[in-house]
Amino acid sequence: MKNILKKTVSLILIFIARQALARHKPKVVAITGNVGKTGAKDAIAAVLTRKYTVRKSDKSFNSDIGVPLAILGLPNAWANPFGWFSNFFRGVQEVFSKDFPQVLVLEVGADRPRDIADIMKWLKPDIGVVTVMGKIPVHIEFFGSLEEVAKEKAEVVLATKESGNVILNFDDKIVSAMAVKSRAQVLTFGFNEGAFVRGENSHIYYEGEGIERRPAGTSFKIIYDGNVLPVHLPGIAGKNASYSALAAFACGISFEINPISILEALGEVNFQPGRMRIIEGNKKTTIIDDTYNSSPVAVEHALEILSEIETDGRKIAVIGDMMELGNYTPEAHRSLGTMASKIVDILVCVGVRAKFIADGALSSGMTKKKIMLFDDSLSAGKALDLIIKKGDTILVKGSQYMRMERTVLEIMAEPARASELLVRQEEEWGRR
């Protein structure tokens, strides 16, 4: 019965959304990939706002229900039937609105085969963006192979209008290979030679002196059309943020926005909580909050950033279960344990699957006294708060199911700002 109701809601929303698209004819930017969709969405929306009225997906509305909600600018009504009836009414109003946005920036995701293909049957993007795939992607549990996941993501490329642009991550071989499927002009971004928009020297920058010195954001350079353009992304750590900015720059160029205006917009991007956000922790520590979700490639990236961060204190990684990996589950978790053992001073493993992380670390020579195991994120946070010291840098990462933001809440310096700084602070999530 629940599935029938969900399908009914989806069909009604899609019908209304299609009417809005037909009537208002906005430009549509569709973004997919296994890592970096939301960051790219935020950066692209910030850039395009310099010239157009823009509506972007709220949080990560990227499903058969989420995409039409994003198009119509409506909230998730969760299990409230009155909320859905209200959404239907407001959606119809949006069809006839005189203030419909000129550009829609939408995430498109896939949990199962045909998820993206079914959306692309009616959503024909003007710009298609593919971020990162990785060796072991998220949601592979419901696909036969990595190739099948890539094929599903490539549906965005296939559906992009011939008159538009496809924007691909040049550094990811699986993504860059999608260029042959495009009817539209292909623009690439990345750090490797040959990218249309190329990045260079992505690194963490710092504020303060001595023991007070702490990470403040990410800097890099964009090489475009013979020019070298500096970019500063405050409050966020890591190369993935740089990739998001590069994708946004390419998108801005495709919309004929002045490069200087694009740079100004990138410096003002407010990246969403739980995506490598830099947060002040208790006892003068630094938290790298990457708690929105998790996948092998995302954890690898986060650990790489942790390894690069300069600190007078210890490096602590708190890693929760990664979900929906199917047969890859033991291998993927052990591999991360092996990697973490070479980077961190303390490894905190949270969840049943995370025990494989501990196994991998132990097998690589990390001692038991440097490894902590917890069943849940709250317990991990309370224990962690007792052992952290001034100058420590703490990475917190895990799949959505693990609710790793609860760990961050226990060790952050300003818990009163949780609703502003942390992911999943809505009332609905509080009941879960």
N, C-alpha and C positions, 0 to 999 in steps of 0.2 A: 504493500500500500504506500509506504514511504517513497519507494522508487517511482511509483506512478505519479504521485503528487509532485515530486522533484522534476520529472520529465514534463509534466503539464506546465509547471512554472517556467521551465526552460523554454518551451515552445511559445508560450505567450510573450515572454520577454524578447525572444528572437524576432517574433513577428513585429512587435512594436519598434524594436531597434532598426529593423530593415526599413520600416516606413520612415523613420527619422533620417536614415542614411539617404533614402531615395529623394526625400523632400529637400534636405539641406545640402546634400552633396559635399560634405567636408572632406578634406584630405585625411587619409588614414595611414598612420604609421603602426605597423604590427611588429612586435619584438618577441623573438623566441630564443631558446638556448637552454642549456642545463645550469649555467652559472651566469649571474650578472644581468638578468632580465630587468629586475627592479631598478638597479643602479643606472642602467642604460635608459630606462624609461624616465627616471627623474631628471637625468642630465639632458636628454633630448627635449623634454617638455620645457625645461628652463631655457634652453637655447631658442626654441621656436616661439616662446612667449615674447621674445624681443621684437617679433614682427607680426605675430598672429594671435588671435584668441585661441587658447588651447585647453582641452580637457584631457586629463590622463587617468589611467586606471587608479582607483583607490586601493591602496595597499597592493595586494597581488591578485586582483580580480582577473583571472586568466582562463576560466573554464567556460562551459556552455551556458552557465548562468552568469558568471563573473563578467565576461566580455560584454554582453548586452547591458548589464548593470552599469559598466563603465561608460558605454556609449551614451546612455541616457542620464548619467550623472546621479544614479540612485544608490542607496545604501543596501547592504545585506540585511534582509528581514529575519534571517535565521529561522527559528521555528514558529514565528508569529504570523498566523494566517491573515490577521488584520493588517499587518505590516506589508504583506505581499499584495493585498488588494489596494492598499494605498500606493504602493509602487506602480501597479498597473495604471492607476488613474493618473499619477504624476508622469508616467512614461508617455501616455497619450498627450498630455499637456505639452511635453517636450517636443513631440512631433510637430506641433503647431507653434512652438516658441519662435519669437523673433530674435532671440539672443543665443541661438545654437552656436557652438564654437566652430571656428574655421578649420581647426585641426584636431584630430583625435589621436592620442598616443596610447596604444594598447599593448598589454602583455598577452601572450597566447601560450598556454602550457599544455602538457600532455601527461596524464597519469596512465593512460591505456591507449592501445592502437585505435586510430581513427578520431581521437579527440580533436586534434588540430585539423585534420582533413575535413571533418564535419563542419567546423567553424568556417573554414576557407571556402566552403560551398556557397556561402552567402556574404562573407566578408572579403572583399577584394582590395587589398592594400595598395596604396600609391607608393609606399616605401616599406620594404621588408627588411628587417634587421635580424641577424643571427649572431649571438654572442660567443659562447664557449660550449663545446660538447664534453670534452674530457674522455679519459680511457674507460672509466666506469661511471656512467651517468646516473642521476636519480631516476627513480621509477622504473628501472630496468626489470624489476620483478615481474611486471606485466607484459614485457616484450621478450621475444626470443633471443635477441642479440643487440649489441651496440649498433649494428648496421640498421636494424629495424627502428631503433630510436631516432637515428639520424635521418632515416627516410621520412619519419613522421614530422620531424622538425623542418625538413626541406619542403613540406607542403606550403609553408609561408612563402618560400622562394618561388615555387611553381605558380602560386596564386597572385603574386604581385603583378600589377598592370604593366603592360609593355611600355607605356608612356612614363613609368615611374623609375625608381632606383632600388636595387637590392644592395644592402650594405653588410659585408661579411668580415668576420675576424680572419685576417690574413695569416695569423700565427697558428691557428688551429687547422690542421690539415683536413680534418673531416668537414669543417665548416667551409673552408676556402674551396673545397672540391664541389660544393653546391653551386658554384658559379655556372657550371655547364647546364644546369637546369633552369637558368633564368632567361626569361624573355626580355627582361628589362636591362638597362645599363647597370653594370656591377661596379660598386665602389668598395674598396677594401680599407681596413684599418688594422694597425698592429705595430709591433716594435721591430719586425724584421724588414730588411731591405726589400723594396718592391711594393710595399703597401702604399696605397693612394694617399692616405693620411697616416704618417709614421710618427710613433712616439720614441722618445729617447731619454735615458737616464731617470727612470722612475725611482723615487726614493722617499723615505720618511724625513720630514723636517721637524725641528724641535723648538721648544720655547723654554726660557728659564736658564739658569746657570747652576753648575755643581749638582748637589743632591736634588735640587728643585727642577732640574732639566727633565723634560718629559716630551713624548711624541705629541705633535700638534696637528699633523696632517700629511698629505702626500703632494710632492712636487714632481713635475717632469716637463719635458719640452716636446712641442709638436713641430714636426718638419712638414711644411706644406708649401708647394708652389715656390720653392727656393727660399722660403723664410723660416726662421727659427723662432717659435712663439712659446714663451714660458707660461705654465699653468700651475696654479696652486689650489688644492682641494682641501680646505680646512676641516678638521674634525673627523677625518676618515683615513684609515690605513690600508695601503696595499695597491698592488698593480691592477687588481680588478677594477678599482675606482678609476685608474688611468685608462683602462680599456673602455669603460663607460663614457669617459670624457672624449676619447678618440671617436667612438661611434657617434656621439652627439655632434662632434665637430663635422664629421662626414655628412651627417644628416642636415646640419645647418647649411653646409655648402650646397647640398642638393636643393635646398629651399632658397638659395641665393641670398643668404644672410651674410653680412660683412664679417670677415674673420675676427676683427677686433671686438665687435659686438658679441660674437660667439665666446671669445675668451672671457669677457666681462661676465657673461651669464654663467660660465663654468665655475668661476670663482665664487658664485653665490648659490650654487646647488645645495639644497638641503636634503642630503641623502637620508633615507628612512632608517629608523631604529633597527638594530639587530644585524646590520650589514657592515662589519668591520668598523663600527663606530668607536671612537676613543672617548672613554668615560673616566672621570676621576674616581678612584677607589678609596676605601677606608685606609687609614694609616699612611697617607701620601703614596698610595700605589696607583698604578695605571691599569685600567681594564680595556682590553680589546674585545668589544661585544659583537660577536658574530653568531647570534643565537636564533636568527630567523629560521634557518633550515640548514641542512647539511647534505653533503655528498663527498665521495672520495676526493675529487678534484678540488672542491672548495676547502676541505680540511688541509690538503696539501698546500694550497695557496696560503691559508692562514698560518700554518706552521712555518712556511718560508718567510713570511713577514715577521713572525715572532723571532726567527733566527737573526733577521737583519736589524732588529731594534736594538739600539744602544741603551744600556741600563747599568747602573751601579748595583742593582739588586738582583734577585733571582728571576728566572723565567719559568712561569708555571702555565701548563696547558691543562684545561678542564675540557674533556671531550666526551660527549654523550653518544648514545647509539645512533647509527645511521640506518634509516629504515628503507624498505622496498628495494633491497639489493639482491633478493633471491639467493641463488647459489653462490653469488659473489660475496656474501656476508662475511664468512670467516676470513677469507683472503684479504678483502678490502680493509677490515679492521686491523688484522695483524700487520699489514703493510704500514698502516699509519702509526702503530706502536713502534715499529722499527725506525721510522722516520723521526718520531718524537724523541726517542731515546738519545738521539744525537744532538738534540736541540735544547731540551728543557732540563731544569734542575729538579722539578717535581711534576709528576704526571698524575692527574686525577681522572679516573675512568668512571663514567656514570651509566648504569644500565646493564642489562643482561648481555647484550652483544658487545659492549665495551670491554668485557672481560677478555675478548680476543685482542684488544688493543694492549692490555696489560701483558698478555702472553707474548705478543710481538716484541714489546719493550724488554721483557725479561730475557727472551731468546737472543736479543742483541746486546746483552751485557748490562742493562740497567738493573740496579739493585732493588730488592723488595721494599726497602725503607724509603725509597724515593717514589713509590707507586701507591696511590690510594684508590680504593674501590668503594663505590656507593651505589645503592639501588635506585636512588632518585635525586633529582637536581636540588631540592630543598635541603636534604641532608648534606649534600656536598657543599652547598653554600655556607651552612652553619659551621661545618668543620673547617672550611677554608678560612672563614673569618677569624678563627683562632690562631692560625699559623702564618698568615701573611704579614710581611714586614715592610717598612718604609723602603721605597725604591723598587719593589717587586713589580713586574709586568705580568698580567694574568690574561691569557686568551681563554675565552669561553665559547664553545661551539657544540652543536648537536642538532639532530633533527627536530622538527616542530613538535612531534609527539612527546619528546623528552622535556619540553618546557624549561630549557636551560636559562631562560631569562630569570627564573626564580633563584638560580645561583647568583646571578649578577645583582639582583635586588638585595641579597644578604651581604654583599661586600662593597656596594657602591657608596660613595661619600654622601650623596644627596638622595636618599630613598624617596623623599617628598616629591622629587621630580620624575618619579618612575613613569607616570603617564606621558610625559614629554620625551623621555630618553629611551624607554624600553619598548620592545615589541609585545603585542598581545596583552595590553592592559585594559581592554574593553570589558564591560560588565559580563558579556557573554563568555569570554575566556575565563573570567574569574570564577565561574560556576563549574568549570571543567577540572 
